[in-house]
Amino acid sequence: MFRELSIVAFAAALVAAPLPVLAQSKKDSVVMGMTLEPPGLDPTNAAAAAIAEVTLYNIYETLTKINEDGSTSPLLAESWTASPDLKTYTFKLRKGVKFHNGEPFDAAAVKFSFERNAAPTSTNKDKSLYQAFEKVETPDADTVVITVKYSEPNLPFLLGQAGGSIVEPKSAGTNVTQPVGTGPYQLGAWAKGSSITLNKWADYRNASAIKLSKVTIRFISDPAAQAAALLSNDVDAFPRIATRVVAQFKSDPRFTVLIGGSRAKTIVAINHRKKPLDDVRVRRAILAAIDRKALIDGAVEGYGTPIGSFYTPGSLGYVDTTGINPYDPQKAKKLLTEAGVTTPLELSLKLPPPPYARQGGEIVAAQLAKVGITAKIENVEWAQWLSQVFAGNGPHNFDLTIVSHVEPFDLVKITEPDYYLGYNNEKFNALHKQIVSTPDEAGRAKLLGDAQRMLATDAVSAYLFQPQWPTVINKKLKGVWKEVPQFENDFSAWYWE
């Protein structure tokens, strides 16, 4: 009898034994939601921030890495030094790194990537930066020396952005659909219109530190659907979720809500190539018609700080320029009359998919209508917006549009002759040259203030707000960034508690 009981007990123990093991095991996959689907997977040939959200530091790596607090640290470069005039930077590269296709990472790949970015045919969003490189030298396989035409104290930060991704020369031409990088993840599958799957790369140099073996990214543009996907556990994390759905998650114990700062600038971009928008009085009238506070409350539920120029609070040399073009509908009407504009003035307002643009567009159109400007809303998909509105080679087929520029340190864009705004001001271009040739911080800060005041006075765009980006995640998921120095999702840091 005792022996029979022992056998039964032993058998029961065998059945029960795996349970504690299962209870202790942690999930090694995650499903993330994204508002926009990237138009491709090569961050060096297109401006869409959605590309970086999928690929930066995951598939591709850069010489430096931008951290959550905005600082930079080594990534593909182990270290770097700068000359006293901040024109020459020497990068020592990490050894033993290879690309997903087995090719070695070395100085030649860096030189190829940067010279490709600067080529006349390049569509890199930071093309002007790489064209400012006087030379890229490779004294040996592990060293790259970059000489810039002007002082650039921010070069390590700028090289950590998506446009600085290092590509493998043989595969560079097909990276849009078959990305090859040095990062911890490889493309597993891309179901167009639905999702992208990334799989952990077993041969990554530090594979043991990567906790997630698979990341599925689902594209959900509708705010209500975003919330539903989280509530049903179909999605574990939703960075930069639509602001209108955030409130319901704040009191739900299953979720963590992170509200992060940014260096982004949300603007009503004005096409200076179109009449009568080439008249500063008309542009000032547009700005005077817009109530920034009402727009921030209505379009992004208050998650924003008013700005008056293409620059954000917290940046070097920031000055508050919101008082240069305050909300004043009567002044707007007067300015239109002075410019000889017969009202109603009909203008197109092209809106890309993000909720801040679509919701904000309705509010802007209503405010403009009160001063005699009829803004005809046209909702366009992201690929259409990029090709019709933003692309450097035109056609720049728009009057007004709403977009958030998410990259820091991008004042240089205003100086580019083919930039979509069409603002070509030699005085501003000369001021920007002065800024970048001034290595001392105090002098540069003063000049940056002058630049902000010039852009505000010229009413280059209707500068609206610096957004705050909310992220909602399953409370057991850790490593997701709160702050948003740039659009990225560093999956190498994510893990389940």
C-alpha positions as CSV (number, residue, x, y, z in Angstrom):
1,M,0.0,0.0,0.0
2,F,2.8,2.4,1.0
3,R,4.6,1.6,-2.3
4,E,1.5,2.3,-4.4
5,L,1.0,5.6,-2.6
6,S,4.6,6.5,-3.3
7,I,4.3,5.7,-7.0
8,V,1.1,7.9,-7.2
9,A,2.8,10.7,-5.3
10,F,5.9,10.4,-7.5
11,A,3.8,10.5,-10.7
12,A,1.9,13.5,-9.4
13,A,5.2,15.3,-8.7
14,L,6.3,14.7,-12.3
15,V,3.1,16.2,-13.6
16,A,3.3,19.2,-11.3
17,A,7.1,19.8,-11.7
18,P,7.0,21.8,-15.0
19,L,4.4,24.3,-13.6
20,P,6.8,26.4,-11.5
21,V,9.2,26.5,-14.4
22,L,6.4,27.8,-16.7
23,A,5.4,30.3,-14.1
24,Q,8.9,31.7,-13.9
25,S,9.5,31.9,-17.7
26,K,9.1,35.4,-19.2
27,K,7.6,36.4,-22.5
28,D,10.2,37.0,-25.2
29,S,8.0,38.7,-27.8
30,V,6.1,41.9,-28.0
31,V,3.5,43.5,-30.2
32,M,3.8,47.3,-30.7
33,G,1.4,49.6,-32.3
34,M,2.3,52.4,-34.7
35,T,0.2,55.1,-36.2
36,L,1.9,55.2,-39.6
37,E,3.3,52.5,-41.8
38,P,6.8,53.4,-43.2
39,P,7.0,53.8,-46.9
40,G,10.2,51.7,-47.0
41,L,12.9,50.4,-44.7
42,D,15.9,52.5,-45.7
43,P,16.2,55.4,-43.4
44,T,19.0,56.9,-45.5
45,N,16.8,57.6,-48.6
46,A,13.5,59.1,-47.2
47,A,12.4,61.6,-44.6
48,A,9.5,59.6,-43.0
49,A,10.0,59.3,-39.3
50,A,8.1,56.0,-39.3
51,I,11.1,54.4,-41.0
52,A,13.3,55.2,-38.0
53,E,10.6,54.0,-35.6
54,V,11.0,50.5,-37.1
55,T,14.7,50.4,-38.1
56,L,16.9,52.7,-36.1
57,Y,19.2,50.8,-33.6
58,N,17.1,47.7,-34.4
59,I,18.0,46.8,-38.0
60,Y,20.6,49.5,-38.7
61,E,23.1,51.1,-36.4
62,T,25.0,54.4,-36.5
63,L,28.4,55.5,-35.3
64,T,26.9,57.1,-32.2
65,K,23.7,56.4,-30.3
66,I,21.2,59.1,-29.1
67,N,20.0,58.2,-25.6
68,E,16.7,59.0,-23.9
69,D,18.1,62.1,-22.2
70,G,19.5,63.4,-25.5
71,S,23.1,62.6,-24.8
72,T,25.2,60.5,-27.2
73,S,27.2,57.4,-26.5
74,P,29.3,55.0,-28.6
75,L,27.7,52.5,-30.9
76,L,29.5,51.4,-34.0
77,A,32.2,53.9,-33.0
78,E,34.0,52.9,-29.7
79,S,35.2,56.5,-29.2
80,W,35.8,59.8,-30.9
81,T,37.8,63.0,-30.5
82,A,37.3,66.5,-31.9
83,S,39.7,69.2,-33.0
84,P,39.6,72.4,-31.0
85,D,37.8,74.2,-33.8
86,L,35.2,71.4,-33.9
87,K,35.8,70.9,-37.7
88,T,37.6,67.5,-37.6
89,Y,36.4,64.4,-35.8
90,T,38.3,61.1,-35.5
91,F,36.2,58.0,-34.9
92,K,37.6,54.7,-33.7
93,L,35.4,51.9,-34.9
94,R,34.2,48.8,-33.0
95,K,36.1,45.8,-34.2
96,G,34.6,42.4,-35.1
97,V,31.2,43.7,-36.2
98,K,29.5,42.3,-39.3
99,F,26.5,43.0,-41.3
100,H,23.5,40.6,-41.5
101,N,24.7,39.3,-44.9
102,G,28.1,38.4,-43.3
103,E,30.1,41.2,-44.8
104,P,32.5,43.0,-42.4
105,F,31.8,46.4,-40.9
106,D,34.8,48.7,-41.4
107,A,35.9,52.2,-42.2
108,A,35.2,51.6,-45.9
109,A,31.5,51.0,-45.2
110,V,31.3,54.2,-43.2
111,K,32.9,56.2,-46.0
112,F,30.6,54.6,-48.6
113,S,27.5,55.4,-46.5
114,F,28.4,59.0,-45.9
115,E,29.5,59.7,-49.5
116,R,26.3,58.0,-50.7
117,N,24.3,60.4,-48.4
118,A,26.0,63.4,-50.0
119,A,25.7,62.3,-53.6
120,P,23.8,64.6,-56.0
121,T,21.1,61.9,-56.4
122,S,20.8,61.3,-52.7
123,T,17.4,61.7,-51.1
124,N,18.7,61.5,-47.5
125,K,16.8,63.8,-45.2
126,D,20.2,65.1,-43.9
127,K,21.8,65.4,-47.3
128,S,23.0,69.0,-46.5
129,L,25.0,67.7,-43.5
130,Y,26.9,65.1,-45.5
131,Q,27.5,67.6,-48.3
132,A,29.1,69.8,-45.7
133,F,31.8,67.1,-45.2
134,E,35.0,68.4,-46.8
135,K,36.4,64.9,-46.7
136,V,36.0,61.5,-45.2
137,E,39.3,59.7,-44.7
138,T,40.0,56.2,-43.6
139,P,43.6,55.9,-42.4
140,D,43.0,52.3,-41.5
141,A,40.1,49.8,-41.4
142,D,39.1,50.9,-37.8
143,T,39.5,54.7,-38.1
144,V,37.4,57.3,-39.8
145,V,38.3,61.0,-39.9
146,I,35.6,63.5,-40.9
147,T,36.5,67.1,-41.8
148,V,33.5,69.4,-41.9
149,K,33.5,72.8,-43.7
150,Y,32.3,74.6,-40.6
151,S,32.4,74.1,-36.8
152,E,29.8,71.5,-35.8
153,P,29.6,70.9,-32.1
154,N,26.5,68.6,-32.6
155,L,28.1,66.2,-35.1
156,P,28.2,63.2,-32.7
157,F,24.4,63.7,-32.1
158,L,23.6,64.3,-35.8
159,L,25.4,61.1,-36.8
160,G,23.2,59.1,-34.4
161,Q,20.1,60.0,-36.3
162,A,18.5,57.7,-38.8
163,G,20.0,59.4,-41.8
164,G,23.4,58.4,-40.5
165,S,22.7,54.6,-40.6
166,I,25.7,52.6,-41.8
167,V,24.7,50.5,-44.8
168,E,26.5,47.6,-46.5
169,P,27.7,48.6,-49.9
170,K,26.6,45.5,-51.9
171,S,23.1,45.5,-50.4
172,A,22.5,49.2,-50.2
173,G,20.4,49.3,-53.3
174,T,17.7,47.0,-52.0
175,N,17.5,48.2,-48.4
176,V,14.0,49.7,-49.0
177,T,12.5,46.2,-49.0
178,Q,15.4,43.9,-47.9
179,P,17.2,45.9,-45.2
180,V,20.7,44.8,-44.2
181,G,22.4,46.4,-41.2
182,T,24.5,45.5,-38.2
183,G,21.7,45.7,-35.6
184,P,20.2,43.1,-33.3
185,Y,17.2,42.5,-35.4
186,Q,16.5,41.4,-39.0
187,L,13.3,41.8,-41.0
188,G,11.2,38.7,-40.6
189,A,8.1,39.6,-42.6
190,W,6.3,42.7,-43.9
191,A,2.6,42.3,-44.5
192,K,1.9,45.6,-46.3
193,G,-0.8,47.6,-44.8
194,S,-0.9,45.5,-41.7
195,S,2.4,44.7,-39.8
196,I,6.1,44.2,-39.8
197,T,7.9,41.4,-37.9
198,L,11.5,41.7,-36.7
199,N,13.4,38.6,-35.5
200,K,16.4,38.7,-33.2
201,W,19.6,38.1,-35.1
202,A,21.4,35.2,-33.5
203,D,24.8,36.4,-34.7
204,Y,24.6,39.8,-33.2
205,R,27.7,40.7,-31.3
206,N,25.9,41.0,-28.0
207,A,22.9,38.7,-28.7
208,S,22.7,37.4,-25.1
209,A,21.7,40.9,-23.9
210,I,18.8,41.1,-26.3
211,K,15.7,39.9,-24.4
212,L,13.0,40.0,-27.1
213,S,13.3,37.3,-29.8
214,K,10.5,38.7,-31.9
215,V,8.8,42.1,-32.3
216,T,5.6,42.6,-34.3
217,I,4.7,46.1,-35.2
218,R,1.1,46.7,-36.1
219,F,-0.1,49.8,-38.0
220,I,-3.2,51.3,-36.5
221,S,-4.1,54.9,-37.6
222,D,-7.5,55.2,-36.1
223,P,-7.4,56.5,-32.4
224,A,-10.4,54.4,-31.3
225,A,-8.8,51.3,-32.8
226,Q,-5.5,52.1,-31.1
227,A,-7.2,52.1,-27.7
228,A,-9.2,48.9,-28.5
229,A,-6.0,47.0,-29.4
230,L,-4.4,47.9,-26.1
231,L,-7.5,47.1,-24.0
232,S,-7.9,43.7,-25.7
233,N,-4.2,42.8,-25.2
234,D,-3.7,42.6,-29.0
235,V,-1.0,45.3,-28.6
236,D,1.5,45.5,-25.6
237,A,2.8,49.0,-26.3
238,F,1.8,52.1,-28.3
239,P,4.4,54.8,-28.4
240,R,3.1,58.2,-29.5
241,I,-0.5,57.1,-29.3
242,A,-3.3,59.5,-30.3
243,T,-3.7,62.0,-27.4
244,R,-7.5,61.8,-27.4
245,V,-7.5,58.2,-26.0
246,V,-4.8,58.7,-23.3
247,A,-7.1,59.7,-20.4
248,Q,-8.9,56.3,-20.2
249,F,-5.6,54.5,-19.5
250,K,-4.3,56.7,-16.7
251,S,-6.6,55.1,-14.1
252,D,-6.3,51.5,-15.5
253,P,-3.9,49.5,-13.3
254,R,-3.0,47.2,-16.2
255,F,-1.2,50.0,-18.0
256,T,1.6,52.5,-17.6
257,V,1.2,55.9,-19.2
258,L,4.4,57.8,-20.1
259,I,4.3,61.5,-21.1
260,G,7.5,62.4,-22.9
261,G,9.1,65.7,-24.0
262,S,10.4,66.3,-27.5
263,R,12.3,68.7,-29.7
264,A,9.6,68.5,-32.3
265,K,7.9,71.5,-33.9
266,T,4.3,71.2,-35.1
267,I,3.6,73.8,-37.7
268,V,1.3,75.0,-40.4
269,A,3.7,75.1,-43.3
270,I,3.1,77.8,-45.9
271,N,4.2,77.4,-49.5
272,H,6.1,80.7,-50.4
273,R,6.1,79.6,-54.0
274,K,2.4,80.3,-54.3
275,K,0.8,83.7,-54.6
276,P,-0.4,85.5,-52.5
277,L,1.6,83.5,-49.9
278,D,4.8,85.1,-51.1
279,D,3.6,88.3,-49.4
280,V,4.7,88.5,-45.8
281,R,1.5,90.4,-44.9
282,V,-0.7,87.4,-46.0
283,R,1.5,85.0,-44.0
284,R,1.2,87.2,-40.9
285,A,-2.5,87.3,-41.4
286,I,-2.6,83.5,-41.3
287,L,-0.6,83.5,-38.1
288,A,-2.8,86.2,-36.5
289,A,-5.9,84.1,-37.3
290,I,-4.7,81.1,-35.4
291,D,-5.3,80.7,-31.6
292,R,-2.5,78.4,-30.5
293,K,-4.0,77.6,-27.1
294,A,-7.4,76.7,-28.6
295,L,-5.6,74.5,-31.2
296,I,-3.4,72.7,-28.6
297,D,-6.5,72.0,-26.4
298,G,-8.6,70.8,-29.3
299,A,-6.1,69.0,-31.5
300,V,-3.8,67.3,-28.9
301,E,-5.8,67.6,-25.6
302,G,-3.3,70.1,-24.2
303,Y,-0.2,68.0,-24.8
304,G,1.9,70.9,-26.2
305,T,3.7,74.1,-25.5
306,P,3.2,77.1,-27.8
307,I,6.1,78.1,-30.0
308,G,6.7,81.1,-32.3
309,S,9.6,79.9,-34.4
310,F,11.2,76.7,-35.8
311,Y,12.8,76.1,-32.4
312,T,11.8,74.6,-29.1
313,P,12.1,75.4,-25.4
314,G,15.1,73.7,-23.8
315,S,17.3,74.1,-26.9
316,L,20.5,76.2,-26.8
317,G,19.7,79.9,-27.3
318,Y,15.9,79.4,-27.2
319,V,13.9,82.7,-27.1
320,D,10.1,83.0,-26.7
321,T,8.9,84.5,-30.0
322,T,5.2,83.7,-29.6
323,G,4.6,87.4,-29.0
324,I,5.7,88.4,-32.5
325,N,2.6,87.0,-34.2
326,P,-0.1,86.8,-31.5
327,Y,-3.6,85.7,-32.0
328,D,-5.5,88.8,-33.3
329,P,-8.3,88.1,-35.8
330,Q,-8.9,91.9,-36.4
331,K,-5.3,92.4,-37.3
332,A,-5.5,89.4,-39.7
333,K,-8.3,91.0,-41.6
334,K,-6.5,94.3,-41.7
335,L,-3.3,92.7,-43.1
336,L,-5.3,90.9,-45.8
337,T,-6.8,94.2,-46.8
338,E,-3.4,95.9,-46.8
339,A,-2.1,93.1,-49.1
340,G,-4.9,93.7,-51.6
341,V,-6.4,90.3,-51.0
342,T,-10.1,89.9,-52.0
343,T,-11.8,87.6,-49.5
344,P,-12.7,84.9,-49.3
345,L,-9.2,83.8,-50.1
346,E,-9.3,80.1,-51.1
347,L,-6.3,78.0,-50.1
348,S,-5.7,74.3,-50.1
349,L,-4.9,72.6,-46.7
350,K,-3.3,69.2,-47.2
351,L,-3.4,67.0,-44.1
352,P,-1.3,63.8,-43.6
353,P,-2.8,61.0,-41.5
354,P,-1.6,61.7,-37.9
355,P,-4.4,62.8,-35.6
356,Y,-2.7,66.0,-34.6
357,A,-2.8,67.0,-38.3
358,R,-6.3,65.9,-39.1
359,Q,-7.8,67.2,-35.9
360,G,-5.7,70.3,-36.0
361,G,-6.6,70.9,-39.6
362,E,-10.3,71.2,-38.8
363,I,-9.6,73.7,-36.1
364,V,-7.2,75.8,-38.3
365,A,-9.7,75.8,-41.1
366,A,-12.5,77.1,-38.7
367,Q,-10.2,79.8,-37.4
368,L,-9.1,80.9,-40.8
369,A,-12.7,81.1,-42.0
370,K,-13.4,83.8,-39.4
371,V,-10.9,86.2,-41.1
372,G,-12.0,85.5,-44.7
373,I,-9.7,82.6,-45.6
374,T,-11.3,79.4,-46.9
375,A,-9.0,76.5,-46.3
376,K,-10.1,73.6,-48.4
377,I,-9.1,70.4,-46.6
378,E,-7.6,67.5,-48.5
379,N,-6.7,64.4,-46.5
380,V,-3.8,62.6,-48.1
381,E,-1.9,59.4,-47.2
382,W,1.7,59.6,-46.0
383,A,3.3,58.5,-49.2
384,Q,1.2,61.1,-51.1
385,W,2.2,63.9,-48.7
386,L,5.9,63.0,-49.1
387,S,5.8,63.0,-52.9
388,Q,3.3,65.9,-53.5
389,V,4.2,68.2,-50.7
390,F,7.6,67.5,-49.2
391,A,9.9,66.0,-51.8
392,G,12.9,68.2,-52.7
393,N,12.3,67.9,-56.4
394,G,8.7,69.0,-56.1
395,P,6.0,69.4,-57.2
396,H,5.3,71.1,-53.9
397,N,1.6,71.0,-54.7
398,F,0.1,72.7,-51.7
399,D,-0.8,76.0,-50.1
400,L,-0.9,75.0,-46.5
401,T,-0.2,71.8,-44.6
402,I,0.2,70.7,-41.0
403,V,3.2,68.5,-40.0
404,S,5.4,67.9,-37.0
405,H,9.1,68.1,-37.7
406,V,10.6,65.7,-35.2
407,E,14.4,66.2,-35.7
408,P,16.4,68.5,-33.4
409,F,19.0,70.8,-34.8
410,D,17.3,71.1,-38.2
411,L,17.4,74.9,-38.7
412,V,19.7,74.2,-41.6
413,K,16.7,72.8,-43.5
414,I,15.4,76.4,-43.9
415,T,18.5,77.3,-45.9
416,E,18.0,74.5,-48.5
417,P,16.9,76.0,-51.8
418,D,14.6,73.1,-52.7
419,Y,13.1,72.8,-49.2
420,Y,9.3,72.4,-49.5
421,L,8.6,75.8,-47.8
422,G,10.2,77.8,-50.6
423,Y,11.6,80.4,-48.2
424,N,14.8,81.6,-49.8
425,N,16.2,84.5,-47.8
426,E,19.9,85.3,-48.3
427,K,19.9,87.2,-44.9
428,F,18.8,84.1,-43.1
429,N,21.2,81.9,-45.0
430,A,24.1,84.2,-44.1
431,L,23.0,84.3,-40.4
432,H,22.9,80.5,-40.4
433,K,26.5,80.4,-41.8
434,Q,27.5,82.6,-39.0
435,I,25.9,80.3,-36.5
436,V,27.7,77.2,-37.7
437,S,31.0,79.0,-37.9
438,T,30.8,80.2,-34.2
439,P,32.3,77.5,-32.0
440,D,31.8,79.2,-28.6
441,E,28.4,78.4,-27.0
442,A,27.5,81.9,-25.8
443,G,28.1,83.4,-29.2
444,R,26.2,80.7,-31.0
445,A,23.3,81.0,-28.5
446,K,22.9,84.7,-29.3
447,L,22.9,84.1,-33.0
448,L,20.3,81.4,-32.6
449,G,18.1,83.9,-30.9
450,D,18.5,86.2,-33.9
451,A,17.6,83.4,-36.2
452,Q,14.4,82.6,-34.3
453,R,13.3,86.2,-34.3
454,M,13.9,86.5,-38.1
455,L,11.8,83.4,-38.9
456,A,9.0,84.6,-36.7
457,T,9.1,88.2,-38.1
458,D,9.1,86.8,-41.7
459,A,6.2,84.5,-40.7
460,V,7.9,81.6,-42.5
461,S,5.4,79.2,-41.2
462,A,2.6,79.3,-38.6
463,Y,4.5,77.9,-35.7
464,L,2.0,76.1,-33.4
465,F,3.5,74.0,-30.6
466,Q,6.2,71.7,-29.2
467,P,4.3,68.4,-28.7
468,Q,4.5,66.1,-25.8
469,W,4.2,62.4,-26.9
470,P,2.2,60.0,-24.8
471,T,3.0,56.3,-24.7
472,V,0.8,53.6,-23.2
473,I,2.3,50.2,-22.3
474,N,1.5,47.0,-20.5
475,K,2.7,47.7,-16.9
476,K,4.9,44.5,-17.1
477,L,6.8,45.7,-20.1
478,K,10.0,47.6,-19.2
479,G,12.7,49.5,-21.0
480,V,10.4,51.7,-23.1
481,W,11.5,55.3,-23.3
482,K,9.4,58.1,-21.8
483,E,11.3,61.0,-23.4
484,V,11.5,61.4,-27.2
485,P,14.7,63.0,-28.3
486,Q,13.9,61.6,-31.8
487,F,11.5,59.1,-33.1
488,E,12.9,55.6,-32.3
489,N,12.0,52.4,-30.5
490,D,15.1,50.8,-29.1
491,F,13.9,47.2,-28.8
492,S,17.3,46.1,-27.5
493,A,16.3,47.7,-24.2
494,W,12.8,46.3,-23.9
495,Y,12.0,43.3,-21.7
496,W,9.2,41.7,-19.7
497,E,9.2,41.9,-15.9
